[in-house]
């Protein structure tokens, strides 16, 4: 075997270092894209779950107002029972009788949960207690909270920080003087 044949034989039996570097670079780029896509999907699932919970809270508030729920048994409510599920009690069918449905969060999405939380709404749409509810999922742990104010307002994200805590009404009474276009001698038949 001459030296040319020998070097050709060695070349065909393995990869060069440049080829290995290129393959590893392509694999790294693909892995980075896969992780970014996974994080984006998790973020979207957290956002969708938070919006669905906000919709159920608003439906419960409106349902209690519509039915003028005065007792605890009549009040529509949302109860977070575990890290991945909650119960919604309201009049789903419009018959005047509340029913309870269990909602399960998508895989990997969890409540920041320490103990069961129940939010009931009275006949005026006011909650039994204010709440600050956070969801998390995988890499996406800093989702904005869902806030239920003590006045019954439900907000997500940055708008939650602008909720009024109590109505502020200011009335200034002054003496009104001047002329009007009303004829005081006008007689109605």
GROMACS elastic network, one bead per residue, 0.5 to 0.9 nm:
[ bonds ]
;  ai    aj funct       b0    kb
    1     4     6  0.82423   500
    1     5     6  0.63417   500
    1     6     6  0.65535   500
    2     5     6  0.55790   500
    2     6     6  0.62811   500
    2     7     6  0.88913   500
    3     7     6  0.61654   500
    3     8     6  0.85825   500
    4     7     6  0.53464   500
    4     8     6  0.62226   500
    4     9     6  0.86318   500
    5     8     6  0.51157   500
    5     9     6  0.61281   500
    5    10     6  0.87288   500
    6     9     6  0.51353   500
    6    10     6  0.64030   500
    6    11     6  0.87623   500
    7    10     6  0.51216   500
    7    11     6  0.61674   500
    7    12     6  0.87509   500
    8    11     6  0.50661   500
    8    12     6  0.63139   500
    8    13     6  0.88456   500
    9    12     6  0.53695   500
    9    13     6  0.65135   500
   10    13     6  0.53806   500
   10    14     6  0.71420   500
   11    14     6  0.61650   500
   11    15     6  0.75540   500
   11    16     6  0.80653   500
   12    15     6  0.79713   500
   15    18     6  0.81342   500
   15    19     6  0.61814   500
   15    20     6  0.66420   500
   16    19     6  0.52886   500
   16    20     6  0.64506   500
   16    21     6  0.88203   500
   17    20     6  0.50728   500
   17    21     6  0.62081   500
   17    22     6  0.86975   500
   18    21     6  0.51242   500
   18    22     6  0.62652   500
   18    23     6  0.87055   500
   19    22     6  0.51720   500
   19    23     6  0.62364   500
   19    24     6  0.86561   500
   20    23     6  0.51697   500
   20    24     6  0.61588   500
   20    25     6  0.85717   500
   21    24     6  0.51726   500
   21    25     6  0.60946   500
   21    26     6  0.86855   500
   22    25     6  0.51000   500
   22    26     6  0.62453   500
   22    27     6  0.86012   500
   23    26     6  0.52664   500
   23    27     6  0.61776   500
   23    28     6  0.86243   500
   24    27     6  0.50253   500
   24    28     6  0.60723   500
   24    29     6  0.86780   500
   25    28     6  0.50601   500
   25    29     6  0.62810   500
   25    30     6  0.86970   500
   26    29     6  0.51794   500
   26    30     6  0.62564   500
   26    31     6  0.86176   500
   27    30     6  0.51686   500
   27    31     6  0.61219   500
   27    32     6  0.86129   500
   28    31     6  0.50888   500
   28    32     6  0.61348   500
   28    33     6  0.86513   500
   29    32     6  0.51138   500
   29    33     6  0.62560   500
   29    34     6  0.86725   500
   30    33     6  0.51312   500
   30    34     6  0.61824   500
   30    35     6  0.87246   500
   31    34     6  0.50620   500
   31    35     6  0.62558   500
   31    36     6  0.86293   500
   32    35     6  0.52485   500
   32    36     6  0.61941   500
   32    37     6  0.86219   500
   33    36     6  0.50992   500
   33    37     6  0.61131   500
   33    38     6  0.85890   500
   34    37     6  0.51534   500
   34    38     6  0.61854   500
   34    39     6  0.87002   500
   35    38     6  0.50451   500
   35    39     6  0.62154   500
   35    40     6  0.86343   500
   36    39     6  0.51605   500
   36    40     6  0.62044   500
   36    41     6  0.86680   500
   37    40     6  0.50706   500
   37    41     6  0.61771   500
   37    42     6  0.86227   500
   38    41     6  0.51588   500
   38    42     6  0.62016   500
   38    43     6  0.85911   500
   38   139     6  0.89876   500
   39    42     6  0.50971   500
   39    43     6  0.60900   500
   39    44     6  0.85912   500
   39   138     6  0.78020   500
   39   139     6  0.63460   500
   39   140     6  0.69594   500
   40    43     6  0.50463   500
   40    44     6  0.61834   500
   40    45     6  0.86687   500
   40   140     6  0.87251   500
   41    44     6  0.50716   500
   41    45     6  0.62045   500
   41    46     6  0.86835   500
   42    45     6  0.50689   500
   42    46     6  0.62077   500
   42    47     6  0.86183   500
   42   108     6  0.79214   500
   42   109     6  0.78849   500
   42   136     6  0.89818   500
   42   137     6  0.62484   500
   42   138     6  0.68887   500
   42   139     6  0.76163   500
   42   140     6  0.67099   500
   43    46     6  0.52008   500
   43    47     6  0.62404   500
   43    48     6  0.86362   500
   43   136     6  0.87127   500
   43   137     6  0.74350   500
   43   138     6  0.88114   500
   43   139     6  0.83192   500
   43   140     6  0.58451   500
   43   141     6  0.89794   500
   43   143     6  0.81015   500
   44    47     6  0.50936   500
   44    48     6  0.60625   500
   44    49     6  0.85084   500
   45    48     6  0.50805   500
   45    49     6  0.60036   500
   45    50     6  0.84831   500
   45   106     6  0.72441   500
   45   109     6  0.74255   500
   45   137     6  0.81997   500
   46    49     6  0.51529   500
   46    50     6  0.61022   500
   46    51     6  0.86088   500
   46   106     6  0.85696   500
   46   109     6  0.63551   500
   46   110     6  0.85768   500
   46   135     6  0.65027   500
   46   136     6  0.65200   500
   46   137     6  0.64834   500
   46   140     6  0.79150   500
   46   143     6  0.74767   500
   47    50     6  0.51374   500
   47    51     6  0.61785   500
   47    52     6  0.86446   500
   47   135     6  0.86009   500
   47   143     6  0.77601   500
   47   144     6  0.89644   500
   48    51     6  0.51158   500
   48    52     6  0.61673   500
   48    53     6  0.86566   500
   49    52     6  0.51125   500
   49    53     6  0.62310   500
   49    54     6  0.86284   500
   49   105     6  0.67781   500
   49   106     6  0.77152   500
   49   109     6  0.81268   500
   49   135     6  0.81025   500
   50    53     6  0.51543   500
   50    54     6  0.62064   500
   50    55     6  0.86991   500
   50   133     6  0.88941   500
   50   134     6  0.81444   500
   50   135     6  0.69640   500
   50   145     6  0.83381   500
   50   146     6  0.69253   500
   50   156     6  0.78407   500
   51    55     6  0.62043   500
   51    56     6  0.87186   500
   51   146     6  0.85592   500
   51   156     6  0.77612   500
   52    55     6  0.50507   500
   52    56     6  0.63164   500
   52    57     6  0.86709   500
   53    56     6  0.51119   500
   53    57     6  0.61956   500
   53    58     6  0.86472   500
   53    78     6  0.87166   500
   53   146     6  0.84880   500
   54    57     6  0.50746   500
   54    58     6  0.61973   500
   54    59     6  0.85880   500
   54   146     6  0.71389   500
   54   147     6  0.88215   500
   54   148     6  0.89264   500
   54   154     6  0.66999   500
   54   155     6  0.74097   500
   54   156     6  0.77284   500
   55    58     6  0.51087   500
   55    59     6  0.60780   500
   55    60     6  0.85425   500
   55   154     6  0.89402   500
   56    60     6  0.60541   500
   56    61     6  0.85379   500
   56    77     6  0.89224   500
   56    78     6  0.75162   500
   56    88     6  0.70836   500
   57    60     6  0.50985   500
   57    61     6  0.62054   500
   57    62     6  0.87094   500
   57    76     6  0.89794   500
   57    77     6  0.74850   500
   57    78     6  0.64983   500
   57    88     6  0.83060   500
   57   119     6  0.83100   500
   57   148     6  0.85257   500
   57   154     6  0.74950   500
   58    61     6  0.50265   500
   58    62     6  0.61944   500
   58    63     6  0.84505   500
   58   152     6  0.86813   500
   58   153     6  0.84382   500
   58   154     6  0.69667   500
   59    62     6  0.51781   500
   59    63     6  0.59048   500
   59    64     6  0.85990   500
   59    76     6  0.85816   500
   59    90     6  0.79041   500
   60    63     6  0.50119   500
   60    64     6  0.62153   500
   60    65     6  0.86412   500
   60    75     6  0.82554   500
   60    77     6  0.58052   500
   60    78     6  0.73527   500
   60    88     6  0.78043   500
   60    89     6  0.73456   500
   60    90     6  0.58501   500
   60    91     6  0.84027   500
   60   120     6  0.79502   500
   60   121     6  0.69229   500
   60   125     6  0.85123   500
   61    64     6  0.54379   500
   61    65     6  0.64409   500
   61    66     6  0.87527   500
   61    75     6  0.88160   500
   61    76     6  0.68479   500
   61    77     6  0.78315   500
   61   120     6  0.79758   500
   61   121     6  0.54122   500
   61   122     6  0.77251   500
   61   123     6  0.86049   500
   61   124     6  0.84537   500
   61   126     6  0.73851   500
   61   127     6  0.77353   500
   61   152     6  0.74634   500
   62    65     6  0.50772   500
   62    66     6  0.60272   500
   62    67     6  0.85902   500
   62    76     6  0.87005   500
   62   121     6  0.85250   500
   62   123     6  0.89818   500
   62   124     6  0.89125   500
   62   125     6  0.64809   500
   63    66     6  0.50480   500
   63    67     6  0.61068   500
   63    68     6  0.82256   500
   63    69     6  0.83940   500
   63    75     6  0.82962   500
   63    76     6  0.64695   500
   63    90     6  0.65105   500
   63    91     6  0.67277   500
   63    92     6  0.88949   500
   63   121     6  0.86073   500
   63   123     6  0.87865   500
   63   125     6  0.83756   500
   64    67     6  0.52844   500
   64    68     6  0.56574   500
   64    69     6  0.50801   500
   64    70     6  0.84404   500
   64    74     6  0.75949   500
   64    75     6  0.55694   500
   64    76     6  0.54219   500
   64    77     6  0.85827   500
   64    90     6  0.78076   500
   64    91     6  0.87652   500
   64   120     6  0.86757   500
   64   121     6  0.59721   500
   64   122     6  0.58545   500
   64   123     6  0.53369   500
   64   124     6  0.75221   500
   64   125     6  0.62686   500
   65    69     6  0.66747   500
   65    75     6  0.89636   500
   65   121     6  0.79571   500
   65   122     6  0.68879   500
   65   124     6  0.54159   500
   65   125     6  0.53070   500
   65   126     6  0.88601   500
   66    69     6  0.79648   500
   66   123     6  0.75893   500
   66   124     6  0.89923   500
   66   125     6  0.89998   500
   67    70     6  0.88491   500
   67    74     6  0.82014   500
   67    75     6  0.86273   500
   67    91     6  0.87728   500
   67    96     6  0.69583   500
   67   123     6  0.72247   500
   68    74     6  0.83913   500
   68    75     6  0.84030   500
   68   122     6  0.73788   500
   68   124     6  0.73390   500
   68   125     6  0.88872   500
   69    72     6  0.77295   500
   69    73     6  0.82261   500
   69    75     6  0.50161   500
   69    76     6  0.77347   500
   69   121     6  0.80107   500
   69   122     6  0.56747   500
   69   124     6  0.84009   500
   70    73     6  0.84150   500
   70    74     6  0.65352   500
   70    75     6  0.68960   500
   70   122     6  0.61417   500
   70   123     6  0.57091   500
   71    74     6  0.53175   500
   71    75     6  0.63483   500
   71   122     6  0.78690   500
   71   123     6  0.88751   500
   72    75     6  0.51947   500
   72    76     6  0.84291   500
   72   120     6  0.78164   500
   72   121     6  0.88793   500
   72   122     6  0.81039   500
   73    76     6  0.83228   500
   73    98     6  0.87417   500
   74    90     6  0.86363   500
   74    97     6  0.80157   500
   74    98     6  0.71382   500
   74   122     6  0.86174   500
   75    89     6  0.81458   500
   75    90     6  0.76239   500
   75    98     6  0.82204   500
   75   120     6  0.60602   500
   75   121     6  0.57879   500
   75   122     6  0.58869   500
   75   123     6  0.76637   500
   76    88     6  0.77577   500
   76    89     6  0.52710   500
   76    91     6  0.76289   500
   76    98     6  0.71048   500
   76   119     6  0.85647   500
   76   120     6  0.58208   500
   76   121     6  0.58710   500
   76   122     6  0.78096   500
   77    87     6  0.80629   500
   77    88     6  0.59787   500
   77    89     6  0.51419   500
   77    90     6  0.66948   500
   77   118     6  0.68495   500
   77   119     6  0.54496   500
   77   121     6  0.62688   500
   77   127     6  0.88330   500
   78    86     6  0.69783   500
   78    87     6  0.56792   500
   78    89     6  0.63187   500
   78    90     6  0.87120   500
   78   117     6  0.81845   500
   78   118     6  0.57831   500
   78   119     6  0.53639   500
   78   120     6  0.66591   500
   79    85     6  0.89302   500
   79    86     6  0.54954   500
   79    87     6  0.50625   500
   79    88     6  0.65475   500
   79    89     6  0.83086   500
   79   116     6  0.70073   500
   79   117     6  0.55456   500
   79   119     6  0.62878   500
   79   120     6  0.83867   500
   80    83     6  0.79012   500
   80    84     6  0.85129   500
   80    85     6  0.64315   500
   80    87     6  0.63926   500
   80    88     6  0.88444   500
   80   111     6  0.84463   500
   80   113     6  0.83788   500
   80   115     6  0.84262   500
   80   116     6  0.55062   500
   80   117     6  0.51619   500
   80   118     6  0.63862   500
   80   119     6  0.87472   500
   81    84     6  0.81337   500
   81    85     6  0.61836   500
   81    86     6  0.53208   500
   81    87     6  0.71246   500
   81   113     6  0.88903   500
   81   115     6  0.78085   500
   81   116     6  0.50378   500
   81   117     6  0.70116   500
   81   118     6  0.84639   500
   82    85     6  0.55255   500
   82    86     6  0.69138   500
   82   110     6  0.87493   500
   82   111     6  0.77752   500
   82   113     6  0.70371   500
   82   114     6  0.87150   500
   82   115     6  0.78650   500
   82   116     6  0.68524   500
   83    86     6  0.85590   500
   83   105     6  0.87559   500
   83   109     6  0.85099   500
   83   110     6  0.51979   500
   83   112     6  0.70544   500
   83   113     6  0.57302   500
   83   114     6  0.85325   500
   84   103     6  0.86150   500
   84   104     6  0.59641   500
   84   105     6  0.52309   500
   84   106     6  0.79193   500
   84   107     6  0.84152   500
   84   108     6  0.85809   500
   84   109     6  0.68282   500
   84   110     6  0.50671   500
   84   111     6  0.63364   500
   85   102     6  0.69074   500
   85   103     6  0.55617   500
   85   105     6  0.57607   500
   85   110     6  0.83006   500
   85   111     6  0.83420   500
   86   101     6  0.84198   500
   86   102     6  0.57958   500
   86   103     6  0.53730   500
   86   104     6  0.67002   500
   86   105     6  0.82805   500
   87   100     6  0.64066   500
   87   101     6  0.55890   500
   87   103     6  0.61032   500
   87   104     6  0.88652   500
   88    99     6  0.80587   500
   88   100     6  0.54408   500
   88   101     6  0.53009   500
   88   102     6  0.64040   500
   88   103     6  0.74090   500
   89    92     6  0.83190   500
   89    98     6  0.60001   500
   89    99     6  0.53904   500
   89   101     6  0.65166   500
   89   102     6  0.89091   500
   90    93     6  0.88643   500
   90    97     6  0.77599   500
   90    99     6  0.55738   500
   90   100     6  0.66306   500
   90   101     6  0.86823   500
   91    94     6  0.54872   500
   91    95     6  0.67447   500
   91    96     6  0.60184   500
   91    97     6  0.55578   500
   91    99     6  0.58995   500
   91   100     6  0.85843   500
   92    95     6  0.80222   500
   92    96     6  0.89185   500
   92    97     6  0.84071   500
   92    98     6  0.69268   500
   92    99     6  0.66464   500
   92   100     6  0.86432   500
   93    96     6  0.79517   500
   93    97     6  0.81415   500
   93    98     6  0.84106   500
   93    99     6  0.84908   500
   94    97     6  0.75548   500
   94    98     6  0.86453   500
   95    98     6  0.81400   500
  104   107     6  0.88369   500
  105   108     6  0.81384   500
  105   109     6  0.60460   500
  105   110     6  0.70591   500
  105   111     6  0.88628   500
  106   109     6  0.56930   500
  106   110     6  0.84404   500
  107   110     6  0.84053   500
  107   137     6  0.86850   500
  108   136     6  0.83042   500
  108   137     6  0.54208   500
  108   138     6  0.62958   500
  109   135     6  0.68654   500
  109   136     6  0.57255   500
  109   138     6  0.73481   500
  110   113     6  0.79933   500
  110   134     6  0.86210   500
  110   135     6  0.55831   500
  110   136     6  0.53254   500
  110   137     6  0.60481   500
  110   138     6  0.89912   500
  111   114     6  0.89226   500
  111   133     6  0.74818   500
  111   134     6  0.59336   500
  111   136     6  0.62074   500
  111   137     6  0.86598   500
  112   133     6  0.74060   500
  112   134     6  0.56045   500
  112   135     6  0.58629   500
  112   136     6  0.68169   500
  113   116     6  0.75942   500
  113   117     6  0.87035   500
  113   133     6  0.86096   500
  113   134     6  0.83478   500
  113   135     6  0.88262   500
  114   117     6  0.88862   500
  117   131     6  0.84285   500
  118   128     6  0.82806   500
  118   129     6  0.83390   500
  119   127     6  0.61067   500
  119   128     6  0.59020   500
  119   129     6  0.63144   500
  119   130     6  0.77138   500
  119   131     6  0.77338   500
  119   148     6  0.88025   500
  120   125     6  0.89180   500
  120   126     6  0.81177   500
  120   127     6  0.53914   500
  120   128     6  0.52134   500
  120   129     6  0.77215   500
  121   124     6  0.76429   500
  121   125     6  0.52245   500
  121   126     6  0.52532   500
  121   128     6  0.60881   500
  121   129     6  0.88893   500
  121   152     6  0.79659   500
  122   125     6  0.52263   500
  122   126     6  0.55184   500
  122   127     6  0.65024   500
  122   128     6  0.74003   500
  123   126     6  0.74602   500
  124   127     6  0.88958   500
  125   151     6  0.81237   500
  125   152     6  0.61715   500
  126   129     6  0.84093   500
  126   149     6  0.89071   500
  126   150     6  0.69367   500
  126   151     6  0.56408   500
  126   153     6  0.85547   500
  127   130     6  0.65392   500
  127   148     6  0.79102   500
  127   149     6  0.79590   500
  127   150     6  0.63384   500
  127   151     6  0.70893   500
  127   152     6  0.55503   500
  128   150     6  0.80063   500
  129   148     6  0.82421   500
  129   149     6  0.80490   500
  129   150     6  0.62283   500
  130   147     6  0.76403   500
  130   148     6  0.52222   500
  130   151     6  0.80850   500
  130   152     6  0.78015   500
  131   146     6  0.80309   500
  131   147     6  0.57992   500
  131   148     6  0.50142   500
  131   149     6  0.67435   500
  131   150     6  0.81412   500
  132   145     6  0.62016   500
  132   146     6  0.58347   500
  132   148     6  0.64367   500
  132   149     6  0.84106   500
  133   145     6  0.54408   500
  133   146     6  0.50054   500
  133   147     6  0.62773   500
  133   148     6  0.82344   500
  134   142     6  0.86371   500
  134   143     6  0.69052   500
  134   144     6  0.69210   500
  134   146     6  0.61803   500
  134   147     6  0.87106   500
  135   141     6  0.75899   500
  135   142     6  0.84542   500
  135   143     6  0.65228   500
  135   144     6  0.82201   500
  135   145     6  0.72380   500
  135   146     6  0.84629   500
  136   139     6  0.82038   500
  136   140     6  0.59918   500
  136   142     6  0.70491   500
  136   143     6  0.64755   500
  137   140     6  0.52306   500
  137   141     6  0.60322   500
  137   143     6  0.88619   500
  138   141     6  0.69404   500
  139   142     6  0.88159   500
  140   143     6  0.67042   500
  142   145     6  0.86871   500
  143   157     6  0.79574   500
  144   156     6  0.67177   500
  144   158     6  0.72729   500
  144   160     6  0.86958   500
  145   155     6  0.85193   500
  145   156     6  0.61228   500
  145   157     6  0.62076   500
  145   158     6  0.88224   500
  145   160     6  0.77700   500
  146   154     6  0.72284   500
  146   155     6  0.58957   500
  146   157     6  0.69367   500
  146   160     6  0.71905   500
  147   153     6  0.78867   500
  147   154     6  0.57208   500
  147   155     6  0.54180   500
  147   156     6  0.63281   500
  147   157     6  0.86156   500
  147   160     6  0.58851   500
  147   161     6  0.85385   500
  147   163     6  0.87602   500
  148   151     6  0.80189   500
  148   152     6  0.60922   500
  148   153     6  0.56630   500
  148   155     6  0.67770   500
  148   160     6  0.84404   500
  149   152     6  0.53316   500
  149   153     6  0.52352   500
  149   154     6  0.65710   500
  149   155     6  0.84388   500
  149   160     6  0.87095   500
  149   163     6  0.69827   500
  149   164     6  0.77009   500
  149   165     6  0.65491   500
  150   153     6  0.74594   500
  150   164     6  0.88531   500
  150   165     6  0.63844   500
  150   166     6  0.78465   500
  151   163     6  0.89970   500
  151   164     6  0.77359   500
  151   165     6  0.65020   500
  151   166     6  0.67221   500
  151   167     6  0.84003   500
  153   160     6  0.89834   500
  153   163     6  0.70859   500
  153   164     6  0.82839   500
  154   160     6  0.76635   500
  154   163     6  0.84671   500
  155   158     6  0.83914   500
  155   159     6  0.61126   500
  155   161     6  0.85510   500
  155   163     6  0.77646   500
  156   159     6  0.61354   500
  156   160     6  0.53864   500
  156   161     6  0.89110   500
  157   160     6  0.57671   500
  157   161     6  0.80375   500
  158   161     6  0.58929   500
  158   162     6  0.77617   500
  159   162     6  0.55243   500
  159   163     6  0.71951   500
  160   163     6  0.57577   500
  161   164     6  0.88093   500
  164   167     6  0.67448   500
  164   168     6  0.85823   500
  179   182     6  0.87495   500
  180   183     6  0.83321   500
  182   185     6  0.88297   500
  182   186     6  0.83677   500
  183   186     6  0.55434   500
  184   187     6  0.84306   500
